[in-house]
Every structure is written in structure tokens, then in C-alpha cells.
Amino acid sequence: MRRLTCAGALLALCCACGSEVGPTKELRQDVDVVETALLEARQHLQSSRHQQAIEACERGLSVDSTHVQLNNLLATVEAGQGRYAPAIAAIERALRHDPDYALGHLNLGGIHYKLGRFDRSEHHLLIAARLQPGHSSVHRRLAELYLASDRPDEAIPRMLRALELFPDDATLTFYLARAYDDSGQQDLAQVAYRRAVELDIGFAEACYRLAVLARRRGDKALADSALARFQHLQQIGDGNPDVPKQLDKLRAAVLNAPENPLHHFDLGAFFAEHGYHAEAVNRFRRTAQLRPDDTRLLNHMGRLLARKRQFDAALKFYMRTVRIDSTQVEALIGAGNLLTMGGRSGESLLLFERALKLHPDNALARFYYGLALLKSERRGAAHTALLEALAVARDPTLQEQIQKAIGSTTAR
């Protein structure tokens, strides 16, 4: 009783003085260190700065070695670099502290799968499926495991479950087709392969397997069509032998990690660079599905497509960016310019006005605003806007373009 009284008196004294007990302050400092390390590690990992990500994780773990998310992030980076022993050790530390950490079981199952330890992989993946049945990656990885261990009949229901969550995923559909093919259900396999190709016309391996299956079943027209598509994809690059290899590498990255948006983005950017615009748009759409709120990535995809003169698709990415964050000036300008080019100056003017309210000295926004006014037959307002653009422009090429536009406002 006396101890309780003394403790109460100490607490009251601390509250009255407005000071913190020493250990409480130190605990808060430790929490700050860990949270900062976690944030930095995630940022480094997203930017593929692997060594910096490891150092950030280790800095946080030096304060709290049982931190589940830091251990999992460390394992992700280590496994990505092919260092599986430290990756396994990190995830096992996390699971000792939190045995119901579904993501830990999922990742540990994935590592054991890569190492050919199918029994251990299945053990952890089944735990993950029980803990988080709505996670498509769990079912996909179990399906891959069953395919690799010649158990296609067990793979099929897992892949169907994954497709309930992502019905338009070309990679998941491709794995389902493989499962049907391996189980002897060739009718269903052919339908699934065709569906995978429809969902992603740049899916070379799906085209090849469809061609093989169709030829085996005597459907020459389908086989020839699919094989021609496969050969077309393999020849991308105008005879440069390194380009098909690069395509195969990018495609393999998508197949190995179909829910990593950056792999889809890289493949889309590759297609855009080599003039395969429909394939690029398909990959960028999948990127947007996986990272729906990443305005930086959405805006970048819009910019890449606009440079390749894929204006309708670029506008959709720009407008999606603006809907999520109306302060994205580059997306406002990009979308406004495309709207003006498409004869929709009334809509573009609103976007330019919003951009100029955020950044009044943006010369490009003022220039495009002037052009939109000119398209709307508001010559006086256009003339004023273009003079203002010229006053803030610093780039000589842009200055020359503005001068020409000013001449258009006075032309009779």
C-alpha cells in the first residue's frame, strides 16, 4: 500500500511540474528513430537504393530488433539481392515476435519456393492463406508451387481464387492456363491462353504457348496467328539482338512478381520506346491498377505516352492524376494542352487557370493558356496572356514559340 502511495505521489509530482519521466522521453525518441528508419527504408526500396534501404533497416533494428515491418523490409531487400540466408533470418525474427504476421509467412514461403524447399514453402503459404484469404499473392504463389511440383489440380482452385480478386490480370490468367494445360483440360487451357493474350497483347510467352497448344489441337489458323504475334514481339528492336533479350528479361520480372507495379511500368516504358504503343498502354494500365494513388507514376506515364503522340491514352493518365491531386501542375498543363489540341479549349482553360493560380510564373502554363484562348477566338485575352508568358519565359526555344503565337493574335 505504501508503495502505491509513493508511486502515486511521484506521478502527481511529475504531472504538476510538467516534466516527463526520463524513460518515457527516451522511449519516444526510440520510437521516432524506428519510424524514421522505416519510412526511409521504404523510400530507398521504392527507388531501388538497396544498400541504403538495408542501412536504414539496420539502424531501426538496432533500437528495436523485434520490429516486424523493419525485419520484413530487410528480408525483402536481402532476398531481392539473392541473399536468402539473412532474409530468412530476418523474417523468422519477425514471426517469433508476431506468429500471425501473414506477410511474413507469405514472403518466407516465397523464399523457400525459390530455394526448392516446397514442403516448407507450402507450410508458410497455407498459414498466410488462412490468415489473409483475401490476398491474391497468397493464392498465386500456392498455385505456382503446385504447378512446379506437378500438382495442377491443386493449382487451379488457387488461381481461380486469385482471379476473383483480379479478374483482368493477364499474368494470373496465364498461370491458370498453364494449370489447365498441365491437367489435360486443353479446351479450358486454350480459352485461358487466349484471354491472357487479349488482356496483354504484348505477352510473348502466352502467345507462344497458345500457338503450341492450338497446333497440337489442329487449329492451324489460331496457331499461325499466335506464332506470328510471338515472332513479332521477339523481333522488336529493328534487328538489335540485345533488345529481344531485354524484353525477355523484363517479361520474366513481371512473371516472377506480377504484383510489383514497377516491373509492369518498366515493360510498358520499353514498349513505348520501341513504338509498340498498344502494348505500352496495357502495361501502364496494369501499373495504375497496382498503384492507383501514385500521382508521380501516373503523371510520368502520361508524359511518356504524350511524347509518343498517344494523346488519348496520355490524357487519361493526366486526368486521373489531377482527380487524385488537383495541385499537380505538370499534369494540369499536360492535360490542358491535350484538351486544347483535341478542340476542347473550354475544358483546358479551367485547368490552365488552376495551374496558374498555383504557379503564376510558370511560363509553359501561360503559353498554353494563351494558345487555348486563341483557339477560343479570344484574341485580346490571348495576346495579353502570351505577353505575360514571354515576360517570365527563360528558355530561348520557348521564347521563340511565344513570339510566333503573339504574331498570330494580331494577324487579320
C-alpha positions in Angstrom: 0.0 0.0 0.0 2.8 2.3 0.9 4.5 1.6 -2.5 1.3 2.6 -4.3 1.1 5.8 -2.4 4.7 6.7 -3.2 4.2 5.9 -6.8 1.1 8.0 -6.9 2.9 10.9 -5.3 5.8 10.6 -7.8 3.3 10.6 -10.7 1.5 13.6 -9.3 4.7 15.5 -8.8 5.8 14.8 -12.4 2.4 16.0 -13.7 2.5 19.1 -11.5 6.0 20.0 -12.7 5.0 19.4 -16.3 8.1 17.3 -16.9 8.4 13.8 -18.4 9.8 10.8 -16.6 13.2 10.1 -18.2 12.5 6.6 -19.6 9.3 7.9 -21.2 11.2 10.6 -23.1 13.8 8.0 -24.2 11.1 5.7 -25.3 9.6 8.4 -27.5 13.0 9.1 -29.0 13.4 5.4 -29.8 10.0 5.3 -31.4 10.9 8.3 -33.6 14.2 6.6 -34.7 12.4 3.4 -35.6 9.6 5.2 -37.5 12.0 7.4 -39.4 14.1 4.3 -40.3 11.0 2.5 -41.6 10.0 5.5 -43.7 13.5 5.9 -45.2 13.8 2.2 -45.8 10.6 2.1 -47.8 11.6 5.2 -49.8 15.0 3.7 -50.6 13.4 0.3 -51.6 10.9 2.0 -54.0 13.9 3.8 -55.7 16.0 0.6 -55.8 18.6 2.0 -53.5 19.2 -1.4 -51.9 22.2 -0.7 -49.8 20.7 2.5 -48.3 17.5 0.5 -47.6 19.5 -2.1 -45.7 21.3 0.5 -43.7 18.0 2.2 -42.7 16.5 -1.1 -41.6 19.6 -2.0 -39.6 19.5 1.5 -38.0 16.0 0.9 -36.8 16.6 -2.7 -35.8 19.5 -1.6 -33.6 16.9 0.2 -31.5 14.1 -2.4 -31.8 15.3 -5.8 -33.1 11.8 -7.3 -32.9 10.1 -4.7 -35.1 8.0 -6.8 -37.5 7.9 -4.4 -40.5 11.6 -3.5 -40.4 12.6 -7.2 -40.3 10.2 -7.9 -43.2 11.6 -5.0 -45.3 15.2 -6.1 -44.6 14.2 -9.6 -45.7 12.7 -8.2 -48.9 15.8 -6.3 -49.8 18.2 -9.2 -49.0 16.1 -11.7 -50.9 15.9 -9.3 -53.9 19.7 -9.3 -53.9 19.8 -13.1 -53.8 21.0 -13.2 -50.1 18.5 -15.7 -48.8 20.1 -16.8 -45.5 19.9 -13.3 -43.9 16.5 -12.8 -45.5 15.1 -15.9 -43.8 16.7 -14.9 -40.5 15.1 -11.5 -40.6 11.6 -12.9 -41.4 11.9 -15.6 -38.7 12.8 -12.8 -36.2 9.6 -11.1 -37.2 7.5 -14.3 -36.9 8.9 -15.1 -33.4 7.6 -11.7 -32.3 4.3 -12.0 -34.3 3.4 -15.6 -35.3 0.3 -14.3 -37.1 2.1 -11.9 -39.4 0.6 -13.0 -42.7 3.0 -11.0 -44.9 6.0 -12.7 -43.2 4.6 -16.2 -43.9 3.9 -15.2 -47.5 7.5 -13.9 -48.0 9.1 -16.8 -46.2 7.0 -19.2 -48.3 8.2 -17.4 -51.4 11.9 -17.6 -50.5 11.6 -21.3 -49.7 9.9 -21.8 -53.0 12.8 -20.2 -54.8 15.2 -22.4 -53.0 13.2 -25.5 -54.0 12.1 -26.3 -50.4 8.5 -27.0 -51.5 7.3 -28.5 -48.2 8.5 -25.5 -46.1 7.1 -23.2 -48.7 3.7 -24.8 -48.7 3.6 -24.8 -44.9 4.1 -21.0 -44.6 1.9 -20.2 -47.7 -1.0 -22.1 -46.2 -0.7 -20.2 -42.9 -0.7 -17.0 -44.9 -3.8 -18.1 -46.8 -5.6 -18.9 -43.5 -4.6 -15.5 -42.0 -5.3 -13.4 -45.1 -7.6 -15.3 -47.5 -8.3 -12.1 -49.5 -4.7 -11.6 -50.6 -4.2 -12.6 -54.2 -0.5 -13.1 -53.9 -1.0 -16.0 -51.4 -3.2 -17.9 -53.8 -0.9 -17.1 -56.8 2.2 -18.4 -55.0 0.4 -21.5 -53.9 -0.7 -22.1 -57.5 2.9 -21.6 -58.7 4.1 -24.1 -56.1 1.6 -26.7 -57.1 2.5 -26.2 -60.8 6.2 -26.6 -60.0 5.6 -29.8 -58.0 3.3 -31.4 -60.7 0.0 -30.8 -58.8 -2.0 -28.8 -61.4 -5.4 -29.9 -60.0 -4.5 -28.2 -56.7 -3.2 -25.1 -58.6 -6.4 -24.5 -60.4 -8.7 -23.6 -57.5 -5.9 -21.3 -56.0 -5.6 -19.5 -59.3 -9.3 -19.1 -59.7 -9.4 -17.7 -56.2 -6.7 -15.2 -57.1 -8.7 -14.2 -60.3 -11.8 -13.5 -58.2 -9.8 -10.6 -56.7 -8.1 -9.5 -60.0 -10.2 -10.8 -62.9 -8.4 -8.9 -65.6 -4.9 -9.8 -64.7 -3.1 -11.3 -67.7 -0.3 -13.0 -65.6 -2.8 -14.7 -63.3 -4.8 -15.8 -66.3 -1.6 -17.2 -67.9 -0.9 -19.3 -64.8 -4.4 -20.6 -64.8 -4.0 -21.6 -68.5 -0.8 -23.5 -67.6 -2.6 -25.3 -64.8 -5.4 -26.4 -67.1 -2.8 -27.4 -69.8 -0.8 -29.5 -67.3 -4.0 -31.2 -66.0 -5.1 -32.2 -69.5 -8.0 -29.7 -69.8 -7.0 -28.4 -73.1 -10.3 -26.7 -74.0 -10.1 -24.5 -70.9 -6.4 -24.0 -71.3 -6.9 -22.6 -74.8 -9.6 -20.3 -73.6 -7.4 -19.0 -70.8 -4.3 -18.5 -73.0 -6.4 -16.5 -75.5 -7.8 -14.5 -72.6 -4.3 -13.8 -71.4 -3.2 -12.5 -74.8 -6.4 -10.4 -75.1 -5.6 -8.8 -71.7 -2.0 -8.1 -72.7 -1.2 -8.2 -76.4 2.5 -7.9 -75.6 2.5 -11.2 -73.6 5.0 -13.1 -75.7 5.1 -16.4 -73.6 1.3 -16.6 -73.6 1.3 -16.2 -77.4 3.9 -18.9 -77.8 2.1 -21.4 -75.6 -1.2 -20.6 -77.3 0.5 -21.3 -80.6 1.8 -24.7 -79.4 -1.5 -25.8 -77.9 -3.5 -24.7 -81.0 -1.2 -26.5 -83.3 -1.4 -29.6 -81.1 -5.2 -29.5 -81.3 -5.2 -28.9 -85.1 -6.3 -25.3 -85.1 -3.9 -24.1 -87.7 -5.4 -20.6 -88.1 -5.1 -19.8 -84.4 -1.7 -21.4 -84.2 -0.3 -19.3 -87.1 -1.8 -16.1 -85.7 -0.4 -16.7 -82.2 3.0 -17.7 -83.6 3.2 -14.6 -85.8 2.4 -12.5 -82.8 5.1 -14.2 -80.8 7.7 -13.7 -83.6 6.7 -10.1 -83.9 7.4 -9.5 -80.3 10.7 -11.3 -80.5 11.8 -9.1 -83.3 11.2 -5.8 -81.6 14.3 -3.6 -81.9 15.0 -3.4 -85.6 17.4 -6.3 -85.6 19.3 -5.3 -82.5 19.9 -8.7 -80.8 20.1 -7.2 -77.3 16.6 -5.8 -77.5 14.7 -9.2 -77.5 16.9 -10.3 -74.6 15.9 -7.1 -72.7 12.3 -7.8 -73.5 12.6 -11.4 -72.2 14.3 -10.1 -69.0 11.5 -7.5 -68.4 8.8 -10.1 -69.1 10.5 -12.5 -66.7 10.5 -9.9 -64.0 6.7 -9.4 -64.4 6.1 -13.2 -64.3 8.2 -13.6 -61.2 6.5 -10.7 -59.4 3.2 -9.9 -61.2 2.0 -7.6 -58.4 5.1 -5.4 -58.5 3.9 -2.2 -60.3 7.4 -1.1 -61.2 8.0 -4.2 -63.3 4.9 -3.5 -65.3 5.9 0.1 -65.7 9.4 -0.9 -66.9 7.9 -3.2 -69.5 5.5 -0.5 -70.6 8.2 2.1 -71.0 10.2 -0.4 -73.0 7.3 -1.0 -75.4 6.7 2.8 -75.6 10.3 3.4 -76.5 10.2 0.9 -79.4 6.9 2.1 -80.8 4.6 -0.6 -79.5 2.1 1.7 -78.1 -0.9 -0.6 -77.5 1.4 -2.9 -75.5 2.7 0.1 -73.6 -0.8 1.3 -72.7 -1.7 -2.2 -71.5 1.3 -2.3 -69.2 0.7 1.2 -67.9 -2.9 0.4 -67.1 -1.8 -2.6 -65.0 0.7 -0.3 -63.3 -2.1 2.1 -62.4 -4.3 -0.8 -61.1 -1.5 -1.8 -58.7 -0.5 1.7 -57.7 -3.8 3.7 -58.1 -2.9 6.7 -56.0 0.7 7.2 -57.1 0.4 10.6 -58.8 4.1 10.7 -59.6 3.9 7.5 -61.6 0.5 8.3 -63.2 1.9 11.6 -64.4 5.1 10.0 -65.7 3.1 7.5 -67.7 1.0 10.3 -69.2 4.2 12.2 -70.2 5.7 9.1 -71.9 2.6 8.5 -73.9 2.2 12.1 -74.9 5.8 12.2 -76.2 4.9 9.2 -78.4 1.8 11.1 -79.6 -0.6 8.6 -77.9 -2.7 11.6 -76.9 -6.0 9.9 -75.9 -4.2 7.4 -73.5 -1.9 10.2 -72.2 -4.9 12.4 -71.4 -6.5 9.6 -69.3 -3.4 9.3 -67.1 -3.0 13.0 -66.8 -6.7 13.5 -65.8 -6.5 10.6 -63.3 -3.5 12.3 -61.7 -5.5 15.6 -61.5 -8.5 13.9 -60.0 -6.4 12.4 -57.2 -4.3 15.6 -56.6 -5.6 18.8 -58.1 -2.3 20.6 -57.2 -0.2 18.5 -59.7 0.8 21.4 -62.0 2.6 19.3 -64.6 -0.5 17.1 -65.0 -2.7 20.1 -65.2 -0.6 21.6 -68.0 -0.2 18.3 -69.9 -4.0 17.5 -69.7 -4.8 21.1 -70.7 -2.6 21.1 -73.7 -4.0 17.8 -74.9 -7.6 19.1 -74.4 -6.7 22.2 -76.5 -5.3 20.1 -79.3 -8.4 18.0 -79.2 -10.7 21.0 -79.7 -11.8 21.2 -76.1 -10.4 24.6 -75.2 -13.3 25.4 -72.8 -12.1 22.5 -70.6 -8.4 23.2 -71.0 -8.8 26.9 -69.9 -10.1 25.7 -66.5 -7.0 23.5 -66.0 -4.6 26.2 -67.0 -6.3 28.7 -64.7 -5.9 26.3 -61.8 -2.2 25.7 -62.7 -1.5 29.4 -62.9 -3.2 30.0 -59.5 -0.7 27.5 -58.1 2.3 28.8 -60.0 1.8 32.2 -61.6 5.3 32.3 -63.0 5.1 29.1 -64.9 5.9 30.2 -68.5 4.7 27.0 -70.1 1.3 27.2 -68.4 0.9 30.8 -69.5 1.9 30.0 -73.1 -0.5 27.1 -73.4 -3.2 29.2 -71.7 -2.7 31.9 -74.4 -3.0 29.2 -77.1 -6.2 27.9 -75.6 -7.6 31.5 -75.5 -6.6 31.9 -79.1 -8.4 28.7 -80.1 -11.4 30.0 -78.3 -11.3 33.1 -80.5 -10.5 35.4 -77.6 -7.6 37.2 -79.3 -7.3 40.1 -76.9 -7.1 37.9 -73.8 -4.8 35.6 -75.7 -2.5 38.4 -76.6 -2.2 39.6 -73.0 -1.6 36.0 -71.8 1.2 35.4 -74.3 2.9 38.7 -73.4 2.8 37.6 -69.8 4.3 34.2 -70.8 7.1 36.0 -72.7 7.9 38.1 -69.7 8.6 35.0 -67.5 10.0 32.7 -70.1 13.7 31.9 -69.8 14.2 29.2 -72.4 15.1 30.6 -75.9 13.1 28.0 -77.8 10.0 28.7 -75.7 10.5 32.4 -76.2 10.6 31.9 -80.0 7.4 29.9 -79.9 5.7 32.5 -77.8 6.8 35.3 -80.2 5.2 33.4 -83.1 2.0 32.9 -81.2 1.9 36.6 -80.4 2.1 37.3 -84.1 -1.0 35.1 -84.6 -3.1 37.2 -82.2 -2.6 40.3 -84.3 -2.9 38.6 -87.7 -6.0 39.6 -89.7 
